[in-house]
Amino acid sequence: MRVLDQLNNDMKEAMKAKDRERLTTIRMIKSALQNEEIDKGRELEADEELAILSREKKQRLESYEEFEKAGRTDLMDKLDDEIAIVDKYLPEQLSEDEIRDLVDETIEEVGAESMKDMGDVMSNVMPKVQGRADGSQVNALVRERLSS
């Protein structure tokens, strides 16, 4: 089932349950996906949907950090709920060990030996973890592995 179809079903459920917060978040996610479809002029592929969902989650995590610095716990609580809703549509996230294993495997596949091979490693590992790991975390692990 496409993510948009799932969002439509969940939106109807949220309306029936009168769950305003959930409904608002689902509408924001749906809007982001639909805008991307309009820009591309076609239906999105599954990996494109994952990329947009990941971007939505990342935006909320960045806002969370800013609210935390400002001491706005009221807004942090709202973002916690939004992040949980976005997570529902993303595949299960990889653990650090799983990411580390994928990075090691990719380094071997590419034959990377130093930091100058970082671009090759990143371009090969990111499709493997798309939607299941944060790019900055993958980047840090690749750097760690290539610098040792």
DSSP file with accessible surface (Angstrom, degrees, kcal/mol):
  #  RESIDUE AA STRUCTURE BP1 BP2  ACC     N-H-->O    O-->H-N    N-H-->O    O-->H-N    TCO  KAPPA ALPHA  PHI   PSI    X-CA   Y-CA   Z-CA
    1    1 A M              0   0  160      0, 0.0     2,-0.0     0, 0.0     0, 0.0   0.000 360.0 360.0 360.0 134.8    0.0    0.0    0.0
    2    2 A R     >  -     0   0   58      1,-0.1     4,-2.0     4,-0.0     5,-0.2  -0.334 360.0-119.4 -66.8 153.0    1.3    3.4   -0.9
    3    3 A V  H  > S+     0   0   22      1,-0.2     4,-2.9     2,-0.2     5,-0.2   0.903 113.8  56.3 -62.2 -39.7    2.0    5.8    1.9
    4    4 A L  H  > S+     0   0   10      1,-0.2     4,-2.4     2,-0.2    -1,-0.2   0.895 106.5  49.8 -61.1 -39.1   -0.6    8.3    0.6
    5    5 A D  H  > S+     0   0   71      2,-0.2     4,-2.2     1,-0.2    -1,-0.2   0.923 111.8  48.0 -64.1 -43.4   -3.3    5.6    0.7
    6    6 A Q  H  X S+     0   0   66     -4,-2.0     4,-2.7     1,-0.2    -2,-0.2   0.904 110.6  52.0 -62.8 -41.3   -2.3    4.8    4.3
    7    7 A L  H  X S+     0   0    0     -4,-2.9     4,-2.6     1,-0.2    -2,-0.2   0.909 108.2  51.5 -62.4 -41.7   -2.3    8.5    5.2
    8    8 A N  H  X S+     0   0   47     -4,-2.4     4,-2.0     2,-0.2    -1,-0.2   0.922 112.0  46.1 -61.3 -45.1   -5.8    8.9    3.7
    9    9 A N  H  X S+     0   0   63     -4,-2.2     4,-2.0     1,-0.2    -2,-0.2   0.930 115.0  46.5 -62.5 -45.1   -7.1    6.0    5.8
   10   10 A D  H  X S+     0   0    2     -4,-2.7     4,-2.5     1,-0.2    -2,-0.2   0.838 108.7  56.3 -67.9 -32.1   -5.4    7.2    8.9
   11   11 A M  H  X S+     0   0   27     -4,-2.6     4,-2.3    -5,-0.2    -1,-0.2   0.923 107.0  49.1 -65.0 -42.0   -6.8   10.7    8.3
   12   12 A K  H  X S+     0   0  119     -4,-2.0     4,-2.4     1,-0.2    -2,-0.2   0.921 111.6  49.5 -62.4 -42.6  -10.3    9.4    8.2
   13   13 A E  H  X S+     0   0  105     -4,-2.0     4,-2.4     1,-0.2    -2,-0.2   0.909 110.4  50.0 -62.6 -42.4   -9.7    7.5   11.5
   14   14 A A  H  X>S+     0   0    0     -4,-2.5     5,-2.5     2,-0.2     4,-0.5   0.880 110.3  51.1 -65.5 -35.7   -8.3   10.7   13.1
   15   15 A M  H ><5S+     0   0   84     -4,-2.3     3,-0.9     2,-0.2    -2,-0.2   0.934 111.3  47.0 -65.4 -45.4  -11.4   12.7   11.9
   16   16 A K  H 3<5S+     0   0  173     -4,-2.4    -2,-0.2     1,-0.3    -1,-0.2   0.880 115.3  45.6 -63.1 -37.8  -13.8   10.1   13.4
   17   17 A A  H 3<5S-     0   0   71     -4,-2.4    -1,-0.3    -5,-0.2    -2,-0.2   0.503 107.1-128.8 -82.2  -5.3  -11.8   10.0   16.6
   18   18 A K  T <<5 +     0   0  181     -3,-0.9     2,-1.2    -4,-0.5    -3,-0.2   0.866  49.8 160.6  56.1  39.6  -11.7   13.8   16.7
   19   19 A D     >< +     0   0   64     -5,-2.5     4,-2.4     1,-0.2    -1,-0.2  -0.740  14.5 180.0 -93.4  89.3   -7.9   13.6   17.2
   20   20 A R  H  > S+     0   0  196     -2,-1.2     4,-2.6     1,-0.2     5,-0.2   0.883  75.0  50.9 -60.7 -45.8   -6.8   17.1   16.2
   21   21 A E  H  > S+     0   0   91      2,-0.2     4,-2.1     1,-0.2    -1,-0.2   0.932 113.9  44.0 -61.4 -47.8   -3.1   16.7   16.7
   22   22 A R  H  > S+     0   0   45      2,-0.2     4,-2.7     1,-0.2     5,-0.2   0.920 113.3  51.8 -63.3 -43.3   -2.8   13.5   14.8
   23   23 A L  H  X S+     0   0   21     -4,-2.4     4,-2.5     1,-0.2    -2,-0.2   0.927 109.5  49.6 -60.8 -44.4   -5.0   14.8   12.0
   24   24 A T  H  X S+     0   0   63     -4,-2.6     4,-2.0     2,-0.2    -1,-0.2   0.924 112.8  46.7 -62.2 -44.5   -2.9   18.0   11.6
   25   25 A T  H  X S+     0   0    2     -4,-2.1     4,-2.4     2,-0.2     5,-0.2   0.926 111.7  50.3 -65.8 -43.6    0.3   16.0   11.5
   26   26 A I  H  X S+     0   0    0     -4,-2.7     4,-2.9     1,-0.2     5,-0.2   0.918 109.9  51.5 -61.3 -41.0   -1.1   13.6    8.9
   27   27 A R  H  X S+     0   0  119     -4,-2.5     4,-2.5    -5,-0.2    -1,-0.2   0.889 108.9  50.7 -63.2 -39.6   -2.3   16.5    6.8
   28   28 A M  H  X S+     0   0   71     -4,-2.0     4,-2.1     2,-0.2    -2,-0.2   0.923 113.1  45.1 -64.0 -43.4    1.2   18.0    6.9
   29   29 A I  H  X S+     0   0    0     -4,-2.4     4,-2.2     2,-0.2    -2,-0.2   0.941 114.1  49.1 -64.5 -46.1    2.9   14.8    5.8
   30   30 A K  H  X S+     0   0   34     -4,-2.9     4,-2.9     1,-0.2     5,-0.2   0.913 109.7  52.3 -61.0 -41.6    0.3   14.2    3.1
   31   31 A S  H  X S+     0   0   53     -4,-2.5     4,-2.8    -5,-0.2    -1,-0.2   0.910 107.5  51.5 -61.8 -43.0    0.7   17.7    1.8
   32   32 A A  H  X S+     0   0   13     -4,-2.1     4,-1.8     2,-0.2    -1,-0.2   0.922 113.1  45.7 -61.2 -43.0    4.5   17.3    1.6
   33   33 A L  H  X S+     0   0    0     -4,-2.2     4,-2.1     2,-0.2    -2,-0.2   0.922 113.9  47.7 -66.4 -44.2    4.1   14.1   -0.4
   34   34 A Q  H  X S+     0   0   79     -4,-2.9     4,-2.4     1,-0.2    -2,-0.2   0.893 109.3  53.5 -66.4 -39.4    1.4   15.6   -2.7
   35   35 A N  H  X S+     0   0   87     -4,-2.8     4,-2.5    -5,-0.2    -1,-0.2   0.900 109.1  49.5 -61.0 -39.8    3.5   18.7   -3.3
   36   36 A E  H  X S+     0   0   42     -4,-1.8     4,-2.3    -5,-0.2    -1,-0.2   0.898 109.5  51.5 -67.0 -38.9    6.4   16.5   -4.4
   37   37 A E  H  X>S+     0   0   37     -4,-2.1     4,-1.9     2,-0.2     5,-1.2   0.910 110.6  48.9 -62.7 -40.8    4.1   14.5   -6.7
   38   38 A I  H  <5S+     0   0  125     -4,-2.4    -2,-0.2     2,-0.2    -1,-0.2   0.930 110.8  50.2 -64.5 -44.2    2.9   17.8   -8.3
   39   39 A D  H  <5S+     0   0  126     -4,-2.5    -1,-0.2     1,-0.2    -2,-0.2   0.893 117.7  39.3 -60.4 -40.9    6.5   19.0   -8.7
   40   40 A K  H  <5S-     0   0   88     -4,-2.3    -1,-0.2     2,-0.2    -2,-0.2   0.679 101.5-134.9 -83.1 -22.2    7.5   15.7  -10.4
   41   41 A G  T  <5S+     0   0   67     -4,-1.9     2,-0.3     1,-0.2    -3,-0.2   0.752  74.5  66.0  74.1  25.0    4.3   15.4  -12.4
   42   42 A R  S   <S-     0   0  109     -5,-1.2    -1,-0.2    -6,-0.2    -2,-0.2  -0.964  94.8 -71.1-161.1 170.4    3.9   11.7  -11.5
   43   43 A E        -     0   0  120     -2,-0.3     2,-0.2    -3,-0.1    -9,-0.0  -0.456  56.5-111.0 -68.4 146.5    3.3    9.3   -8.7
   44   44 A L        -     0   0    9     -2,-0.1     2,-0.1     1,-0.1    -1,-0.1  -0.502  23.8-123.2 -79.5 146.5    6.2    8.9   -6.3
   45   45 A E     >  -     0   0  116     -2,-0.2     4,-2.2     1,-0.1     3,-0.3  -0.436  32.0-104.7 -77.7 162.5    8.3    5.8   -6.0
   46   46 A A  H  > S+     0   0   68      1,-0.2     4,-2.3     2,-0.2     5,-0.2   0.891 121.8  51.4 -58.5 -40.9    8.5    4.1   -2.6
   47   47 A D  H  > S+     0   0   83      1,-0.2     4,-2.0     2,-0.2    -1,-0.2   0.861 108.5  51.8 -69.0 -29.9   12.1    5.3   -2.1
   48   48 A E  H  > S+     0   0   36     -3,-0.3     4,-2.1     2,-0.2    -1,-0.2   0.902 108.5  51.0 -70.5 -39.0   11.0    8.9   -2.9
   49   49 A E  H  X S+     0   0   11     -4,-2.2     4,-2.6     1,-0.2    -2,-0.2   0.926 109.8  50.5 -61.9 -43.2    8.2    8.6   -0.3
   50   50 A L  H  X S+     0   0   41     -4,-2.3     4,-2.7     1,-0.2    -2,-0.2   0.897 107.8  53.1 -61.3 -40.7   10.7    7.4    2.2
   51   51 A A  H  X S+     0   0   42     -4,-2.0     4,-2.2     2,-0.2    -1,-0.2   0.910 110.9  46.5 -62.4 -40.7   13.0   10.3    1.5
   52   52 A I  H  X S+     0   0    5     -4,-2.1     4,-2.6     2,-0.2    -2,-0.2   0.923 112.4  49.5 -69.1 -42.5   10.2   12.8    2.0
   53   53 A L  H  X S+     0   0    0     -4,-2.6     4,-2.3     1,-0.2    -2,-0.2   0.916 111.2  50.2 -62.2 -40.1    9.1   11.1    5.3
   54   54 A S  H  X S+     0   0   38     -4,-2.7     4,-2.7     1,-0.2    -1,-0.2   0.902 110.0  50.5 -63.3 -40.9   12.8   11.1    6.5
   55   55 A R  H  X S+     0   0  103     -4,-2.2     4,-2.6     2,-0.2    -2,-0.2   0.916 109.1  51.3 -64.1 -41.9   13.0   14.8    5.6
   56   56 A E  H  X S+     0   0   19     -4,-2.6     4,-1.8     2,-0.2    -2,-0.2   0.916 112.4  46.2 -61.3 -42.6    9.8   15.5    7.6
   57   57 A K  H  X S+     0   0   34     -4,-2.3     4,-2.5     1,-0.2    -2,-0.2   0.931 111.0  52.1 -66.3 -43.1   11.2   13.7   10.6
   58   58 A K  H  X S+     0   0   95     -4,-2.7     4,-2.6     1,-0.2     5,-0.2   0.906 107.1  53.1 -61.6 -40.8   14.5   15.4   10.3
   59   59 A Q  H  X S+     0   0   86     -4,-2.6     4,-2.2     1,-0.2    -1,-0.2   0.919 110.7  47.2 -60.6 -41.4   12.8   18.8   10.2
   60   60 A R  H  X S+     0   0   12     -4,-1.8     4,-2.4     2,-0.2    -1,-0.2   0.885 110.6  51.5 -69.5 -37.3   10.9   18.0   13.4
   61   61 A L  H  X S+     0   0   68     -4,-2.5     4,-2.0     2,-0.2    -2,-0.2   0.901 110.3  49.3 -65.8 -38.9   14.1   16.7   15.1
   62   62 A E  H  X S+     0   0   99     -4,-2.6     4,-1.9     2,-0.2    -2,-0.2   0.914 111.7  48.4 -66.0 -41.4   15.9   19.9   14.3
   63   63 A S  H  X S+     0   0   51     -4,-2.2     4,-2.8    -5,-0.2     5,-0.2   0.902 107.7  56.7 -63.3 -39.3   13.0   22.0   15.6
   64   64 A Y  H  X S+     0   0   53     -4,-2.4     4,-2.4     1,-0.2    -2,-0.2   0.922 106.1  49.4 -57.6 -45.8   13.0   19.9   18.7
   65   65 A E  H  X S+     0   0  106     -4,-2.0     4,-2.2     1,-0.2    -1,-0.2   0.900 111.5  49.0 -61.9 -41.0   16.6   20.7   19.4
   66   66 A E  H  X S+     0   0  109     -4,-1.9     4,-1.7     1,-0.2    -2,-0.2   0.912 111.9  48.1 -65.4 -42.7   16.0   24.4   18.9
   67   67 A F  H  X>S+     0   0   58     -4,-2.8     5,-2.7     1,-0.2     4,-0.6   0.870 109.4  54.2 -65.2 -36.1   13.0   24.3   21.3
   68   68 A E  H ><5S+     0   0  111     -4,-2.4     3,-1.0    -5,-0.2    -2,-0.2   0.927 107.8  49.2 -63.6 -43.7   15.1   22.4   23.8
   69   69 A K  H 3<5S+     0   0  160     -4,-2.2    -1,-0.2     1,-0.3    -2,-0.2   0.850 113.2  47.7 -62.3 -34.8   17.7   25.2   23.7
   70   70 A A  H 3<5S-     0   0   74     -4,-1.7    -1,-0.3    -5,-0.1    -2,-0.2   0.492 113.0-120.2 -85.6  -5.5   15.0   27.8   24.2
   71   71 A G  T <<5 +     0   0   53     -3,-1.0     2,-1.4    -4,-0.6    -3,-0.2   0.772  60.3 149.9  73.9  25.5   13.4   25.9   27.0
   72   72 A R     >< +     0   0  112     -5,-2.7     4,-1.8     1,-0.2     3,-0.4  -0.576   8.7 163.4 -92.9  74.2   10.1   25.5   25.3
   73   73 A T  H  > S+     0   0   91     -2,-1.4     4,-2.2     1,-0.2    -1,-0.2   0.813  70.6  63.2 -63.9 -28.7    9.0   22.2   26.8
   74   74 A D  H  > S+     0   0   87      1,-0.2     4,-1.3    -3,-0.2    -1,-0.2   0.925 108.7  40.3 -62.0 -41.6    5.4   22.9   25.6
   75   75 A L  H  > S+     0   0   47     -3,-0.4     4,-2.2     1,-0.2    -1,-0.2   0.824 110.6  59.2 -76.5 -29.4    6.5   22.8   22.0
   76   76 A M  H  X S+     0   0   19     -4,-1.8     4,-2.2     2,-0.2    -2,-0.2   0.904 103.4  51.8 -64.6 -40.7    8.8   19.9   22.6
   77   77 A D  H  X S+     0   0   97     -4,-2.2     4,-1.7     2,-0.2    -1,-0.2   0.914 109.1  50.2 -62.5 -41.2    5.9   17.8   23.8
   78   78 A K  H  X S+     0   0   82     -4,-1.3     4,-2.1     1,-0.2    -1,-0.2   0.923 110.9  49.2 -63.5 -42.1    3.9   18.6   20.6
   79   79 A L  H  X S+     0   0   13     -4,-2.2     4,-3.0     1,-0.2     5,-0.2   0.853 104.0  59.7 -68.2 -33.9    6.9   17.6   18.5
   80   80 A D  H  X S+     0   0   69     -4,-2.2     4,-2.1     1,-0.2    -1,-0.2   0.933 108.1  45.9 -56.0 -45.2    7.4   14.4   20.3
   81   81 A D  H  X S+     0   0   93     -4,-1.7     4,-1.9     1,-0.2    -2,-0.2   0.913 112.8  49.4 -64.8 -42.9    3.8   13.4   19.3
   82   82 A E  H  X S+     0   0   15     -4,-2.1     4,-2.6     1,-0.2    -2,-0.2   0.911 109.9  51.0 -63.9 -42.0    4.5   14.5   15.7
   83   83 A I  H  X S+     0   0   16     -4,-3.0     4,-2.8     1,-0.2    -1,-0.2   0.910 108.3  52.6 -62.3 -41.1    7.7   12.6   15.5
   84   84 A A  H  X S+     0   0   59     -4,-2.1     4,-1.1    -5,-0.2    -1,-0.2   0.893 110.0  48.8 -62.2 -37.6    5.9    9.4   16.7
   85   85 A I  H  X S+     0   0   25     -4,-1.9     4,-0.6     2,-0.2     3,-0.5   0.933 111.9  47.5 -68.9 -44.1    3.3    9.9   14.0
   86   86 A V  H >X S+     0   0    0     -4,-2.6     3,-1.6     1,-0.2     4,-0.6   0.919 107.0  58.4 -62.2 -41.2    5.9   10.3   11.3
   87   87 A D  H >< S+     0   0   58     -4,-2.8     3,-0.9     1,-0.3    -1,-0.2   0.815  93.2  68.1 -57.8 -30.9    7.8    7.3   12.6
   88   88 A K  H 3< S+     0   0  109     -4,-1.1    -1,-0.3    -3,-0.5    -2,-0.2   0.819 103.6  43.7 -59.5 -28.9    4.6    5.2   12.1
   89   89 A Y  H << S+     0   0   22     -3,-1.6    -1,-0.2    -4,-0.6    -2,-0.2   0.524 101.8  81.7 -97.2  -6.6    5.1    5.6    8.3
   90   90 A L  S << S-     0   0   16     -3,-0.9     3,-0.1    -4,-0.6    42,-0.1  -0.696  87.5-105.6 -95.5 151.2    8.8    4.9    8.2
   91   91 A P        -     0   0   45      0, 0.0    -1,-0.1     0, 0.0    -2,-0.1  -0.273  57.7 -71.0 -66.8 163.0   10.4    1.5    8.3
   92   92 A E        -     0   0  176      1,-0.1     2,-0.1    -4,-0.1    -4,-0.0  -0.295  58.9-113.2 -56.8 134.9   12.0    0.3   11.5
   93   93 A Q        -     0   0   71     -3,-0.1    40,-0.2     1,-0.1     2,-0.2  -0.423  27.7-114.6 -74.6 145.4   15.2    2.2   12.2
   94   94 A L        -     0   0   24     38,-3.1    -1,-0.1    35,-0.2     2,-0.1  -0.509  27.4-119.5 -76.5 147.1   18.5    0.4   12.1
   95   95 A S     >  -     0   0   55     -2,-0.2     4,-2.4     1,-0.1     5,-0.2  -0.363  29.4-105.7 -77.5 166.0   20.5    0.1   15.3
   96   96 A E  H  > S+     0   0   95      1,-0.2     4,-2.8     2,-0.2     5,-0.2   0.898 122.5  52.9 -60.7 -38.6   24.0    1.6   15.4
   97   97 A D  H  > S+     0   0  111      2,-0.2     4,-2.4     1,-0.2    -1,-0.2   0.903 108.5  49.5 -64.0 -40.8   25.5   -1.9   15.1
   98   98 A E  H  > S+     0   0   92      2,-0.2     4,-2.2     1,-0.2    -2,-0.2   0.908 112.7  47.2 -64.9 -40.9   23.4   -2.7   12.0
   99   99 A I  H  X S+     0   0    0     -4,-2.4     4,-2.7     2,-0.2    -2,-0.2   0.930 110.5  52.6 -64.9 -43.1   24.5    0.5   10.4
  100  100 A R  H  X S+     0   0   40     -4,-2.8     4,-2.7     1,-0.2    -2,-0.2   0.910 109.1  50.0 -58.8 -43.0   28.1   -0.2   11.4
  101  101 A D  H  X S+     0   0  103     -4,-2.4     4,-2.6     1,-0.2    -1,-0.2   0.918 111.3  48.3 -63.0 -43.2   27.9   -3.6    9.7
  102  102 A L  H  X S+     0   0   30     -4,-2.2     4,-2.4     2,-0.2    -2,-0.2   0.892 111.7  50.2 -64.3 -38.7   26.5   -2.1    6.5
  103  103 A V  H  X S+     0   0    0     -4,-2.7     4,-2.7     2,-0.2    -2,-0.2   0.944 112.0  47.0 -64.2 -46.5   29.2    0.5    6.5
  104  104 A D  H  X S+     0   0   49     -4,-2.7     4,-2.1     1,-0.2    -2,-0.2   0.924 112.6  49.9 -60.9 -43.6   31.9   -2.1    6.9
  105  105 A E  H  X S+     0   0   93     -4,-2.6     4,-2.4     1,-0.2    -1,-0.2   0.917 112.4  47.4 -61.5 -42.9   30.3   -4.3    4.2
  106  106 A T  H  X S+     0   0    0     -4,-2.4     4,-2.7     2,-0.2     5,-0.3   0.890 107.7  55.2 -68.6 -37.9   30.2   -1.3    1.8
  107  107 A I  H  X>S+     0   0   25     -4,-2.7     4,-1.8     1,-0.2     5,-1.8   0.919 110.9  46.4 -61.1 -41.4   33.8   -0.3    2.5
  108  108 A E  H  <5S+     0   0  165     -4,-2.1    -2,-0.2     2,-0.2    -1,-0.2   0.924 112.0  50.4 -65.0 -45.8   34.8   -3.8    1.6
  109  109 A E  H  <5S+     0   0  115     -4,-2.4    -2,-0.2     1,-0.2    -1,-0.2   0.904 117.3  39.6 -58.4 -43.8   32.7   -3.8   -1.6
  110  110 A V  H  <5S-     0   0   47     -4,-2.7    -1,-0.2    -5,-0.1    -2,-0.2   0.753 104.8-128.9 -79.6 -24.2   34.1   -0.4   -2.7
  111  111 A G  T  <5 +     0   0   45     -4,-1.8    -3,-0.2    -5,-0.3     2,-0.1   0.795  41.7 177.7  77.5  30.1   37.6   -1.2   -1.7
  112  112 A A      < +     0   0   12     -5,-1.8    -1,-0.2    -6,-0.2     3,-0.1  -0.430  17.9 166.3 -71.6 140.1   37.9    2.0    0.3
  113  113 A E        +     0   0  171      1,-0.2     2,-0.3    -2,-0.1    -1,-0.1   0.542  58.3  17.8-126.9 -20.6   41.1    2.6    2.2
  114  114 A S  S >  S-     0   0   43     33,-0.0     3,-2.0     1,-0.0    -1,-0.2  -0.886  87.0 -85.0-147.0 178.6   41.1    6.3    3.1
  115  115 A M  G >  S+     0   0   72      1,-0.3     3,-1.8    -2,-0.3     4,-0.3   0.744 116.8  70.4 -61.7 -24.0   39.0    9.4    3.6
  116  116 A K  G 3  S+     0   0  183      1,-0.3     3,-0.3     2,-0.1    -1,-0.3   0.703  94.9  56.1 -70.3 -12.8   39.4   10.2   -0.1
  117  117 A D  G <> S+     0   0   34     -3,-2.0     4,-2.1     1,-0.2    -1,-0.3   0.355  76.8 103.3 -93.1   5.1   37.1    7.2   -0.8
  118  118 A M  H <> S+     0   0   20     -3,-1.8     4,-3.1     1,-0.2     5,-0.2   0.883  75.2  54.4 -58.3 -43.0   34.4    8.6    1.5
  119  119 A G  H  > S+     0   0   50     -3,-0.3     4,-2.5    -4,-0.3    -1,-0.2   0.909 109.1  48.3 -59.1 -42.4   32.2    9.8   -1.5
  120  120 A D  H  > S+     0   0   88     -3,-0.2     4,-1.2    -4,-0.2    -1,-0.2   0.919 113.5  47.0 -63.5 -43.5   32.2    6.3   -3.0
  121  121 A V  H  X S+     0   0    0     -4,-2.1     4,-2.5     1,-0.2     3,-0.5   0.952 113.6  47.3 -64.5 -47.6   31.3    4.7    0.3
  122  122 A M  H  X S+     0   0   30     -4,-3.1     4,-2.3     1,-0.2    -2,-0.2   0.905 109.9  52.3 -62.9 -41.8   28.5    7.2    1.1
  123  123 A S  H  < S+     0   0   74     -4,-2.5    -1,-0.2    -5,-0.2    -2,-0.2   0.768 116.4  41.3 -68.3 -21.9   27.0    6.9   -2.4
  124  124 A N  H  < S+     0   0   72     -4,-1.2     4,-0.4    -3,-0.5    -1,-0.2   0.779 117.2  44.9 -92.3 -30.6   26.9    3.1   -2.0
  125  125 A V  H >X S+     0   0    0     -4,-2.5     4,-1.1    -5,-0.2     3,-0.7   0.847  99.7  67.7 -84.7 -32.3   25.7    2.9    1.6
  126  126 A M  H >X S+     0   0   60     -4,-2.3     4,-1.1     1,-0.3     3,-0.7   0.891  96.9  52.5 -61.4 -40.4   22.9    5.5    1.6
  127  127 A P  H 34 S+     0   0   87      0, 0.0    -1,-0.3     0, 0.0     3,-0.2   0.853 107.5  55.2 -63.0 -27.4   20.6    3.6   -0.7
  128  128 A K  H <4 S+     0   0   57     -3,-0.7    -2,-0.2    -4,-0.4    -3,-0.1   0.775 118.2  32.1 -73.3 -27.4   21.0    0.6    1.6
  129  129 A V  H XX S+     0   0    0     -4,-1.1     3,-3.0    -3,-0.7     4,-0.8   0.381  82.0 147.1-110.9   3.4   19.9    2.6    4.7
  130  130 A Q  T 3< S-     0   0   63     -4,-1.1     4,-0.1     1,-0.3   -79,-0.1  -0.112  79.6  -1.3 -51.1 125.7   17.4    5.0    3.1
  131  131 A G  T 34 S+     0   0    4      2,-0.4    -1,-0.3     1,-0.1     3,-0.1   0.334 124.0  76.0  78.3  -8.1   14.6    5.8    5.5
  132  132 A R  T <4 S+     0   0   86     -3,-3.0   -38,-3.1     1,-0.2     2,-0.3   0.424  99.2  26.8-114.7  -1.5   16.0    3.5    8.1
  133  133 A A  S  < S-     0   0   12     -4,-0.8    -2,-0.4   -40,-0.2     2,-0.3  -0.980  81.7-104.0-157.9 150.4   18.9    5.6    9.4
  134  134 A D     >  -     0   0   61     -2,-0.3     4,-2.1     1,-0.1     3,-0.4  -0.572  26.5-135.2 -77.3 133.3   19.9    9.3    9.6
  135  135 A G  H  > S+     0   0   26     -2,-0.3     4,-2.9     1,-0.2     5,-0.2   0.846 103.7  55.4 -58.8 -36.3   22.4   10.4    7.1
  136  136 A S  H  > S+     0   0   69      2,-0.2     4,-2.3     1,-0.2    -1,-0.2   0.877 107.6  49.7 -68.1 -33.9   24.5   12.3    9.6
  137  137 A Q  H  > S+     0   0   67     -3,-0.4     4,-2.1     2,-0.2    -2,-0.2   0.922 112.5  47.1 -68.3 -42.4   24.9    9.2   11.7
  138  138 A V  H  X S+     0   0    0     -4,-2.1     4,-2.6     2,-0.2     5,-0.2   0.940 111.3  52.3 -62.9 -44.6   25.9    7.1    8.7
  139  139 A N  H  X S+     0   0   50     -4,-2.9     4,-2.7     1,-0.2    -2,-0.2   0.916 108.6  50.0 -58.0 -44.8   28.4    9.9    7.7
  140  140 A A  H  X S+     0   0   55     -4,-2.3     4,-2.4     1,-0.2    -1,-0.2   0.906 111.7  47.9 -62.9 -41.1   29.9    9.9   11.2
  141  141 A L  H  X S+     0   0    7     -4,-2.1     4,-2.4     2,-0.2    -1,-0.2   0.888 111.1  50.4 -68.9 -37.0   30.4    6.1   11.2
  142  142 A V  H  X S+     0   0    0     -4,-2.6     4,-2.7     2,-0.2     5,-0.2   0.940 111.8  48.3 -64.5 -44.8   31.9    6.1    7.7
  143  143 A R  H  X S+     0   0  125     -4,-2.7     4,-1.9    -5,-0.2    -2,-0.2   0.917 111.3  50.8 -59.0 -44.6   34.4    8.8    8.8
  144  144 A E  H  X S+     0   0   85     -4,-2.4     4,-0.7     1,-0.2    -1,-0.2   0.927 113.7  44.3 -59.8 -46.1   35.2    6.8   11.9
  145  145 A R  H  < S+     0   0   72     -4,-2.4     3,-0.3     1,-0.2    -1,-0.2   0.878 115.5  46.3 -68.1 -40.2   35.9    3.6    9.9
  146  146 A L  H  < S+     0   0   12     -4,-2.7   -31,-0.3     1,-0.2    -1,-0.2   0.751 109.9  53.6 -77.0 -22.8   37.9    5.3    7.1
  147  147 A S  H  <        0   0   88     -4,-1.9    -1,-0.2    -5,-0.2    -2,-0.2   0.617 360.0 360.0 -86.8 -10.9   40.0    7.4    9.5
  148  148 A S     <        0   0  123     -4,-0.7    -3,-0.0    -3,-0.3    -4,-0.0  -0.436 360.0 360.0 -95.8 360.0   41.1    4.3   11.6
